[in-house]
Structures are given as C-alpha cells and as structure tokens.
C-alpha cells in the first residue's frame, strides 16, 4: 500500500449488500476518514437505505461519530425502477435483521449537506458515490462551484464491457442518467470505477474462508452478518450462472481512494446517453479519434488479489 496521509471522504450510498461491504471497509480503514454519509434510492428506497446505513455503521463500530443525511428518493426526471430483491433481498441486506439503529439522520438534506461539507473542506475532500448520482446533481445545481473544490470517485458505468441492466448500461448510471449527465459535464475531476474493473474483483470461496477464520470472538456479530450476506451473494450468483463469488463493486471504489496503484486507468471523455430504451444510461466514449479532451479517469485493470487481501485485512482490523 502507498504510504499516504488519511483521505477525507464524503460517502453517498444506497445501502444494499455491496454498499454494506463498502461501509464496513471504510469504517475500519485507518487510511480514510468519513466526514459524513448521504443516502439515495437505488437498491432500496431512501428510507430503507438510510436505516440500513445506520445499522451497518453501528455494526462496524467506527472510532468516531459519522453524520448521516437522507437524500433523494427518485431520479431527477423519471420514475424509480423496482428494487432488485434477487441480488439484495427484500430489505437490501439479504434479509438479515440487524438491531434497531440508535443514531438518527441529521436534519439536513443530502444535497445541502454535500454543499456545506465541500465548502468547509475545499480541496481536501473526495466524494465517493456508490449509487445513483442524484444527490450530487442536485448539490451541483445549488452550487456549481463545488465542482472545483472536490474530487469524485464513483462506482458506475461500463466502457469496453457490457452493462448489467441493458446491454450497454450499468445500474447506477441507468438509475438516473440525467443526474449522471449533469455530473460528468460539471467539470468535477472524476475517477470512474465501473464494470470494466469491478467485474475482475471476484471475492470467492477461498477469500470467504480466509475472512471467516480471521474473526475474533469479539467480532461475532460482524462475522455472522458477513457470513450471511456472502452466502446469500454466492447463492444469488450461482442462480444467475455466474459462479460462486461476489463482485466487490463498491468496496473497490473505496480502495481506489486509498491507493490508486491498485488499478490502471485510462483517460477518456465519457458521454452519458439519456435517451432510448436500450441506450439510456450508457457511458459512451468516441473511439473514432484520439481523446483531445477528457473528463474522467476510467479504471480498466485491477490488481485483484492485492485488493481482496487488503479488503480482508482491513475488515479484520
């Protein structure tokens, strides 16, 4: 791992299974300091996402208090599509029932929270979005100057591989293409952690056994939760004929914030398609000519085993 100072992040999540895995990693990391978390619709509705976020945070036992702000419950201009219960379960956490949360969300809209935090920590904060980009699009509409004061690392998109919702569209971008379009055109520096690279981050049975055997007795609750969601994920993946593994989409985005050397990137100008039943939500690059200008560094390769081992060790810390 690179020896770098602690990175201050603001995390935006739609807490289902993959966000839960990412939240636990971020809360345990000594290389990240979470300044706050905002929630959005996606894997579940925003109220459930907020409840899940608060419950997973308490399970992870971060060393400091982390405020949580509730955000958008629908895309900017279109209806919200149904939750993906086959992948995330009815409650977003594979049906696992965590203890009732004690913490409550702050009395501030997610978009206002984002604007305030970026202003307060200008040039020293990274926004990490693992769901739809709706909250950030609204924040940018309220204060376009925040695009010059923060960096964005997002999980989303697909450039040289198929999508996972349509043949060309990935779920987070497809879930609110207009919001993604506004963000990609805003000028904010973007690192895109999409399916090109998360499809190569496969947490398999051997990794699972290593993680389970590493937990202490004091971590019994965390162990039971992760045992449940990984088992659920493996079975869901099996049903889809993808093999017994969990793709670590959201955790990889956080690991890239910690250590960009885990991935190889290529700079492109990424256009977001907003029309068409198949093409809506596509992240398009014009490969017909050299990239004369770019708006995103797109992760294309990952040091898979280095990342997965780092994930395991961080969670067990």
FENVEN-V550125 format. One record per residue. N is the residue number from 0. RES is the residue in three letters. PSI is psi in whole degrees, -180 to 180 (* if undefined). Layout:
n=N res=RES psi=PSI
n=N res=RES psi=PSI
//
This chain:
n=0 res=UNK psi=145
n=1 res=UNK psi=141
n=2 res=UNK psi=98
n=3 res=UNK psi=165
n=4 res=UNK psi=165
n=5 res=UNK psi=135
n=6 res=UNK psi=130
n=7 res=UNK psi=125
n=8 res=UNK psi=152
n=9 res=UNK psi=123
n=10 res=UNK psi=132
n=11 res=UNK psi=125
n=12 res=UNK psi=157
n=13 res=UNK psi=65
n=14 res=UNK psi=102
n=15 res=UNK psi=-155
n=16 res=UNK psi=-49
n=17 res=UNK psi=-36
n=18 res=UNK psi=-37
n=19 res=UNK psi=-44
n=20 res=UNK psi=-37
n=21 res=UNK psi=-41
n=22 res=UNK psi=-44
n=23 res=UNK psi=-45
n=24 res=UNK psi=-48
n=25 res=UNK psi=-41
n=26 res=UNK psi=-30
n=27 res=UNK psi=-21
n=28 res=UNK psi=136
n=29 res=UNK psi=6
n=30 res=UNK psi=-5
n=31 res=UNK psi=143
n=32 res=UNK psi=117
n=33 res=UNK psi=112
n=34 res=UNK psi=-21
n=35 res=UNK psi=165
n=36 res=UNK psi=133
n=37 res=UNK psi=150
n=38 res=UNK psi=157
n=39 res=UNK psi=158
n=40 res=UNK psi=162
n=41 res=UNK psi=-97
n=42 res=UNK psi=-33
n=43 res=UNK psi=177
n=44 res=UNK psi=168
n=45 res=UNK psi=-31
n=46 res=UNK psi=-44
n=47 res=UNK psi=-40
n=48 res=UNK psi=-38
n=49 res=UNK psi=-44
n=50 res=UNK psi=-47
n=51 res=UNK psi=-42
n=52 res=UNK psi=-48
n=53 res=UNK psi=-40
n=54 res=UNK psi=-43
n=55 res=UNK psi=-37
n=56 res=UNK psi=-46
n=57 res=UNK psi=-36
n=58 res=UNK psi=-39
n=59 res=UNK psi=-19
n=60 res=UNK psi=63
n=61 res=UNK psi=157
n=62 res=UNK psi=-3
n=63 res=UNK psi=165
n=64 res=UNK psi=137
n=65 res=UNK psi=113
n=66 res=UNK psi=146
n=67 res=UNK psi=128
n=68 res=UNK psi=133
n=69 res=UNK psi=141
n=70 res=UNK psi=-146
n=71 res=UNK psi=145
n=72 res=UNK psi=9
n=73 res=UNK psi=158
n=74 res=UNK psi=168
n=75 res=UNK psi=-45
n=76 res=UNK psi=6
n=77 res=UNK psi=163
n=78 res=UNK psi=154
n=79 res=UNK psi=136
n=80 res=UNK psi=166
n=81 res=UNK psi=152
n=82 res=UNK psi=151
n=83 res=UNK psi=82
n=84 res=UNK psi=-26
n=85 res=UNK psi=-28
n=86 res=UNK psi=-32
n=87 res=UNK psi=-5
n=88 res=UNK psi=170
n=89 res=UNK psi=-35
n=90 res=UNK psi=4
n=91 res=UNK psi=-19
n=92 res=UNK psi=39
n=93 res=UNK psi=28
n=94 res=UNK psi=1
n=95 res=UNK psi=134
n=96 res=UNK psi=106
n=97 res=UNK psi=160
n=98 res=UNK psi=150
n=99 res=UNK psi=138
n=100 res=UNK psi=145
n=101 res=UNK psi=-33
n=102 res=UNK psi=149
n=103 res=UNK psi=155
n=104 res=UNK psi=153
n=105 res=UNK psi=156
n=106 res=UNK psi=64
n=107 res=UNK psi=136
n=108 res=UNK psi=148
n=109 res=UNK psi=-43
n=110 res=UNK psi=-41
n=111 res=UNK psi=-38
n=112 res=UNK psi=-43
n=113 res=UNK psi=-49
n=114 res=UNK psi=-47
n=115 res=UNK psi=-46
n=116 res=UNK psi=-41
n=117 res=UNK psi=-40
n=118 res=UNK psi=-43
n=119 res=UNK psi=-34
n=120 res=UNK psi=43
n=121 res=UNK psi=132
n=122 res=UNK psi=10
n=123 res=UNK psi=33
n=124 res=UNK psi=140
n=125 res=UNK psi=126
n=126 res=UNK psi=129
n=127 res=UNK psi=110
n=128 res=UNK psi=120
n=129 res=UNK psi=14
n=130 res=UNK psi=-153
n=131 res=UNK psi=156
n=132 res=UNK psi=19
n=133 res=UNK psi=-48
n=134 res=UNK psi=-38
n=135 res=UNK psi=-38
n=136 res=UNK psi=-42
n=137 res=UNK psi=-42
n=138 res=UNK psi=-42
n=139 res=UNK psi=-33
n=140 res=UNK psi=-35
n=141 res=UNK psi=-36
n=142 res=UNK psi=90
n=143 res=UNK psi=-21
n=144 res=UNK psi=-15
n=145 res=UNK psi=-18
n=146 res=UNK psi=-25
n=147 res=UNK psi=0
n=148 res=UNK psi=-2
n=149 res=UNK psi=166
n=150 res=UNK psi=156
n=151 res=UNK psi=128
n=152 res=UNK psi=122
n=153 res=UNK psi=146
n=154 res=UNK psi=115
n=155 res=UNK psi=161
n=156 res=UNK psi=169
n=157 res=UNK psi=124
n=158 res=UNK psi=-58
n=159 res=UNK psi=8
n=160 res=UNK psi=164
n=161 res=UNK psi=160
n=162 res=UNK psi=179
n=163 res=UNK psi=4
n=164 res=UNK psi=-48
n=165 res=UNK psi=174
n=166 res=UNK psi=-20
n=167 res=UNK psi=-2
n=168 res=UNK psi=132
n=169 res=UNK psi=154
n=170 res=UNK psi=-47
n=171 res=UNK psi=-40
n=172 res=UNK psi=-41
n=173 res=UNK psi=-30
n=174 res=UNK psi=-24
n=175 res=UNK psi=77
n=176 res=UNK psi=-36
n=177 res=UNK psi=-39
n=178 res=UNK psi=-44
n=179 res=UNK psi=-43
n=180 res=UNK psi=-47
n=181 res=UNK psi=-39
n=182 res=UNK psi=-47
n=183 res=UNK psi=-25
n=184 res=UNK psi=2
n=185 res=UNK psi=-20
n=186 res=UNK psi=-3
n=187 res=UNK psi=137
n=188 res=UNK psi=124
n=189 res=UNK psi=132
n=190 res=UNK psi=120
n=191 res=UNK psi=115
n=192 res=UNK psi=88
n=193 res=UNK psi=-166
n=194 res=UNK psi=-21
n=195 res=UNK psi=-34
n=196 res=UNK psi=-36
n=197 res=UNK psi=-24
n=198 res=UNK psi=-11
n=199 res=UNK psi=4
n=200 res=UNK psi=81
n=201 res=UNK psi=111
n=202 res=UNK psi=108
n=203 res=UNK psi=-169
n=204 res=UNK psi=-41
n=205 res=UNK psi=-40
n=206 res=UNK psi=-40
n=207 res=UNK psi=-46
n=208 res=UNK psi=-38
n=209 res=UNK psi=-43
n=210 res=UNK psi=-48
n=211 res=UNK psi=-39
n=212 res=UNK psi=-13
n=213 res=UNK psi=-13
n=214 res=UNK psi=144
n=215 res=UNK psi=171
n=216 res=UNK psi=-33
n=217 res=UNK psi=-19
n=218 res=UNK psi=25
n=219 res=UNK psi=-40
n=220 res=UNK psi=-44
n=221 res=UNK psi=-41
n=222 res=UNK psi=-47
n=223 res=UNK psi=-41
n=224 res=UNK psi=-48
n=225 res=UNK psi=-32
n=226 res=UNK psi=-44
n=227 res=UNK psi=-49
n=228 res=UNK psi=-31
n=229 res=UNK psi=-41
n=230 res=UNK psi=-45
n=231 res=UNK psi=-44
n=232 res=UNK psi=-43
n=233 res=UNK psi=-42
n=234 res=UNK psi=-38
n=235 res=UNK psi=-42
n=236 res=UNK psi=-39
n=237 res=UNK psi=-45
n=238 res=UNK psi=-30
n=239 res=UNK psi=8
n=240 res=UNK psi=36
n=241 res=UNK psi=-7
n=242 res=UNK psi=166
n=243 res=UNK psi=84
n=244 res=UNK psi=165
n=245 res=UNK psi=121
n=246 res=UNK psi=129
n=247 res=UNK psi=62
n=248 res=UNK psi=-64
n=249 res=UNK psi=-41
n=250 res=UNK psi=-33
n=251 res=UNK psi=-37
n=252 res=UNK psi=-41
n=253 res=UNK psi=-38
n=254 res=UNK psi=-34
n=255 res=UNK psi=-35
n=256 res=UNK psi=-43
n=257 res=UNK psi=-47
n=258 res=UNK psi=96
n=259 res=UNK psi=-15
n=260 res=UNK psi=-8
n=261 res=UNK psi=-18
n=262 res=UNK psi=162
n=263 res=UNK psi=135
n=264 res=UNK psi=155
n=265 res=UNK psi=136
n=266 res=UNK psi=128
n=267 res=UNK psi=162
n=268 res=UNK psi=113
n=269 res=UNK psi=121
n=270 res=UNK psi=141
n=271 res=UNK psi=120
n=272 res=UNK psi=132
n=273 res=UNK psi=-1
n=274 res=UNK psi=160
n=275 res=UNK psi=135
n=276 res=UNK psi=-29
n=277 res=UNK psi=-40
n=278 res=UNK psi=-16
n=279 res=UNK psi=128
n=280 res=UNK psi=0
n=281 res=UNK psi=143
n=282 res=UNK psi=104
n=283 res=UNK psi=140
n=284 res=UNK psi=134
n=285 res=UNK psi=99
n=286 res=UNK psi=5
n=287 res=UNK psi=-20
n=288 res=UNK psi=162
n=289 res=UNK psi=153
n=290 res=UNK psi=102
n=291 res=UNK psi=-25
n=292 res=UNK psi=154
n=293 res=UNK psi=157
n=294 res=UNK psi=2
n=295 res=UNK psi=141
n=296 res=UNK psi=115
n=297 res=UNK psi=123
n=298 res=UNK psi=127
n=299 res=UNK psi=-28
n=300 res=UNK psi=150
n=301 res=UNK psi=143
n=302 res=UNK psi=86
n=303 res=UNK psi=-53
n=304 res=UNK psi=-36
n=305 res=UNK psi=-43
n=306 res=UNK psi=-48
n=307 res=UNK psi=-39
n=308 res=UNK psi=-39
n=309 res=UNK psi=-40
n=310 res=UNK psi=-49
n=311 res=UNK psi=-48
n=312 res=UNK psi=-36
n=313 res=UNK psi=-45
n=314 res=UNK psi=-36
n=315 res=UNK psi=-9
n=316 res=UNK psi=*
//
